[in-house]
Amino acid sequence: MERMTEGASVPPTIQPAPTRFLRPREIAFIEDALRQVGAFGEVHLIVERGRLRFVRTLKSEAIDSSKDKPS
């Protein structure tokens, strides 16, 4: 265990936000989109008036997979 030095601050603990805005169906949809795009893709959540309205996905693939494999 590390000792705290004088003047050092304790990093804040990040708590997950409550899921009061997302329904189980929406969470499942987001998880599925993340699985589909793979390691190099992106998932964009489009929110309108405080509600999740669209999920946009962008799938990218490495041209030379031997050099660009994710760790």
N, C-alpha and C positions, 0 to 999 in steps of 0.2 A: 504494500500500500504506500502511495506517495504521500509525503508530508506537504502540507500547504505552507508556502513561504509568506512572510509578512507582506501585506498589500495585494496578495493574489486573490482573485475573485473566483467564486464557485460558478462553473458554467450552468446556465439555466437548464432545467429539465424540460424537454419538449413533450408535451402531452398531445396525443392525437385529438383532433377536433371531433366533437360528437357528430354522429351521422344523422342529424335531425333533418337534413335537407335531401339526403339521398335515400331512395327506397331500395330494398333488397334487389329488385329487378334491375335498377340502374347500376348498382354495384356489380352485379353479375355481368352486365353488358360491358362495363369498363374493363373488368378483369378479362373477359373474352377478347376485347380489342387489344389489350396488352399482350396476350398470348399470340395473337395473329401477327403482330408487327415484328416480333422477335427482338433480337439484341440491338439492332441498328435503327429501328423504327421510332415513330413518334405517335402519341395519342393526344389530341387536342380536345378539351372539353369546352363546349360552347354553352355559356349560361346566359339566359335572357330573363330579366325580371326576377332574379333569384332562383330560377329553376334550370336544371340541366335540360337543354333542348336538343343538342346534337353532339355526337362524338365523331370527330374527324380523325382518320388514321393515315399515316404516311409510312409505307414500308420501304426500307432501303436494304440493299444486298451488296456485300463486298464483291468487287470484281475479282480480286485475287484472294480467295478465302484462306489461303495458307499464311498470308501475312497479317490479315486483319481480324483474326479470331478474337472474340472477347475473352477476358480472363475469367 
